[in-house]
Amino acid sequence: MSTPASTSSFVSPAQARMVELLATLAPGEGFTYSALDGVKFMRTNASTPRVPVMYEPSIVIVAQGRKRGFLGSQAFIYDAQHYLVLAVPLPFECETEATPQEPMLAISVRIDLNVIAELLMTLNDTRGPIDSEPRAVYATPLDRTLSDAVLRLLESLASPHDARILGPSIVREICYRVLTGSQGDMIRTALTHQDHFGRISKALRRIHSDFSDTLDVPMLAREAGMSLAVFHAQFKAVTETSPMQYVKTTRLHHARLLMVQNGLNVSAAATRVGYESASQFSREFKRLFGVSPIDDLKRLRDHDAWRANAEEPPAKPNATCHVVNE
């Protein structure tokens, strides 16, 4: 991996203040909850290699350090100059550039589709389908208005009273800025079910809601209102993988969370996420993560690597999404 890009060459006062705030709000590696549901801080103190990850629909703004994501043939960078937008829950691979002197510091804002729908109604958005097929993930240049809103959000989160009173409106503003920005069409399309991307987005939310249930492709295709062949083709166009491979990946990420954070053994975690065979679960786990479930747990616990490369902590009560491996 290349040497992390230094932020010292040019750091605006706003970016310097964001780094200062995040260094305090995210004192430990991994994810740290904020006072607002759906808003988390991210910190990594050293470069990490390319690993499988899964993000919930979210907006990720990096103040320092750099992350590279890989989805099939696509590659995208999100750093102090580019923010990441995911309109759907998506498994991909990611590597991080950071040093102890300049850790990777970021904030993640979950995309609440109810808020997006309300904003679209307020905007009286009556546009039809967009001309080009949207992608599920984008890295987009960070402009001044969005950067200012993120800084104000971080300032408010440093105070419990400000977080409770001011935070929700600033989160709403951030969603508005992204929705009306260059990639806003992607989120708008994910919310609607009028075209292929929107229908696949609905199927992905169904998978993440009911991943432990019996899910078969014909059923998902029927619910999406597509023929089996079209569903397969459009699903792969959005996720770069097949429907059943996506289901397996989702189950494996959730099982990893259950084993490390909830203390479940391999068999119990496999059963909880919908596997009937623990041996099949172990084979597929090793295929995705490169090691067996037992060896993965031992490595993470023995070397205290979990917080640096970990999955997102379990969702707070009433939270609607809880899928991230970082």
Residue pairs with C-beta under 8 A, 6 or more apart in sequence:
1 47
1 49
1 95
1 97
2 97
3 97
4 47
4 65
4 66
4 97
4 98
4 99
4 102
5 66
5 79
5 97
6 102
7 15
7 19
7 64
7 65
7 80
7 102
8 102
11 19
14 147
14 148
14 151
15 63
15 64
15 80
15 147
17 151
17 154
18 63
18 105
18 147
18 150
18 151
18 154
19 63
19 64
19 105
21 151
21 154
21 155
21 157
21 158
22 41
22 43
22 63
22 64
22 105
22 106
22 107
22 154
23 103
23 105
24 158
25 32
25 34
25 41
25 154
25 157
25 158
26 32
26 41
26 42
26 43
26 105
27 43
28 43
28 307
29 43
29 44
29 45
29 307
29 308
30 42
30 43
30 44
30 306
30 307
30 308
30 309
30 310
30 313
30 326
31 40
31 41
31 42
31 108
31 310
31 312
31 313
31 324
31 326
32 40
32 41
32 42
32 43
33 40
33 41
33 313
33 316
34 40
34 41
34 107
34 157
34 163
35 157
35 160
35 163
35 164
35 167
36 157
36 163
36 167
36 168
36 171
37 316
37 318
37 319
38 109
38 110
38 112
38 171
38 319
38 321
39 107
39 108
39 109
39 110
39 153
39 157
39 167
39 171
40 107
40 108
40 312
41 105
41 106
41 107
41 108
42 60
42 104
42 105
42 106
42 107
42 108
42 326
43 103
43 104
43 105
43 106
44 65
44 96
44 98
44 103
44 104
44 308
44 326
45 98
45 99
45 100
45 103
45 308
46 98
46 99
46 100
46 308
47 95
47 96
47 97
47 98
47 99
48 95
48 96
48 98
48 308
48 309
49 95
50 68
50 70
50 93
50 94
50 95
51 93
51 94
51 95
51 289
51 309
51 325
52 91
52 92
52 93
52 249
52 253
52 288
52 289
52 325
53 69
53 91
53 92
53 93
53 94
53 324
53 325
53 326
54 89
54 90
54 91
54 92
54 249
54 250
54 253
54 311
54 323
54 324
54 325
55 86
55 89
55 90
55 92
55 323
55 324
56 86
56 89
56 110
56 111
56 312
56 321
56 322
56 323
56 324
57 86
57 87
57 88
57 89
57 110
57 111
57 113
57 190
57 321
58 84
58 85
58 86
58 108
58 109
58 110
58 111
59 83
59 84
59 85
59 108
59 109
59 111
59 174
59 175
59 178
60 67
60 78
60 83
60 84
60 85
60 86
60 106
60 107
60 108
60 109
61 83
61 106
61 107
61 109
61 142
61 146
61 147
61 150
62 78
62 79
62 80
62 82
62 83
62 84
62 104
62 105
62 106
63 80
63 105
63 106
63 107
64 80
64 102
64 103
64 104
64 105
65 79
65 96
65 97
65 98
65 102
65 103
65 104
65 105
65 106
66 77
66 78
66 79
66 96
66 97
66 98
66 104
67 77
67 78
67 79
67 84
67 94
67 95
67 96
67 97
67 104
67 106
68 75
68 76
68 77
68 94
68 95
68 96
68 97
69 75
69 76
69 77
69 78
69 84
69 92
69 93
69 94
69 137
69 139
70 92
70 93
70 94
71 90
71 92
71 93
71 136
71 137
71 239
71 240
72 240
72 241
73 240
74 135
74 137
74 240
76 84
76 137
76 138
76 139
77 139
78 84
78 139
80 142
81 141
81 142
82 139
82 140
82 141
82 142
83 139
83 140
83 142
83 146
84 137
84 138
84 139
84 140
85 111
85 137
85 138
85 139
85 140
85 178
85 183
85 186
85 187
86 111
86 136
86 137
87 111
87 134
87 136
87 137
87 186
87 187
87 189
87 190
87 201
88 136
88 190
88 200
88 201
88 204
88 205
88 238
88 239
89 204
89 205
89 208
89 250
89 321
89 323
90 136
90 137
90 204
90 239
91 239
91 241
91 246
91 249
91 250
91 253
92 137
92 240
94 326
96 104
97 104
98 104
107 150
107 153
107 154
108 324
109 153
109 171
109 174
109 175
110 320
110 321
111 175
111 187
112 175
112 320
113 190
113 191
115 171
115 172
115 175
116 175
116 179
116 187
116 188
116 191
117 191
119 172
119 175
119 176
119 179
120 179
120 188
120 191
123 179
123 180
125 188
127 188
128 194
129 189
129 194
129 195
130 185
130 188
130 189
133 196
133 197
133 237
134 185
134 186
134 189
134 190
134 197
135 186
135 238
136 186
136 238
136 239
138 183
138 186
140 181
140 182
140 183
141 182
143 181
145 177
146 174
146 177
146 178
146 181
149 170
149 173
149 174
149 177
150 174
152 166
152 170
153 167
153 170
153 171
153 174
155 162
156 162
156 163
156 166
156 167
156 170
157 163
157 167
178 184
178 187
179 187
179 188
186 197
189 195
189 197
189 198
189 201
190 197
190 198
190 201
191 198
191 201
192 198
193 199
193 202
193 225
196 226
196 230
196 234
196 237
197 234
197 238
199 224
199 225
199 226
199 234
200 224
200 231
200 234
200 235
200 237
200 238
200 239
201 238
202 223
202 224
203 220
203 223
203 224
203 231
203 235
203 243
204 238
204 239
204 246
206 215
206 220
206 223
207 215
207 220
207 246
207 247
207 250
208 250
208 321
208 323
211 247
211 250
211 251
211 254
211 273
211 274
212 251
212 254
212 272
212 273
212 274
213 274
214 274
215 247
217 228
217 231
217 232
217 243
217 244
218 228
220 231
220 243
221 227
221 228
221 230
221 231
221 232
224 231
226 234
231 243
232 242
232 243
235 241
235 242
235 243
235 246
236 242
239 246
241 249
248 284
248 288
249 288
250 323
251 273
251 274
251 275
252 273
252 281
252 284
252 285
252 288
252 289
253 311
253 323
253 325
254 272
254 273
254 323
255 269
255 270
255 272
255 273
255 275
255 281
255 285
255 293
256 269
256 285
256 289
256 293
256 296
256 311
256 325
257 311
257 312
257 314
257 322
257 325
258 264
258 268
258 269
258 272
258 273
259 265
259 266
259 269
259 293
259 297
260 297
260 300
260 301
260 306
260 310
260 311
261 311
261 313
261 314
262 314
264 272
266 278
266 281
266 282
266 293
266 294
267 278
269 281
269 293
270 277
270 278
270 281
270 282
271 278
275 281
281 293
282 292
282 293
285 292
285 293
285 296
286 292
286 293
289 296
291 299
299 305
300 306
300 309
300 310
309 326
310 325
310 326
311 324
311 325
311 326
312 322
312 323
312 324
312 325
312 326
314 322
315 321
315 322
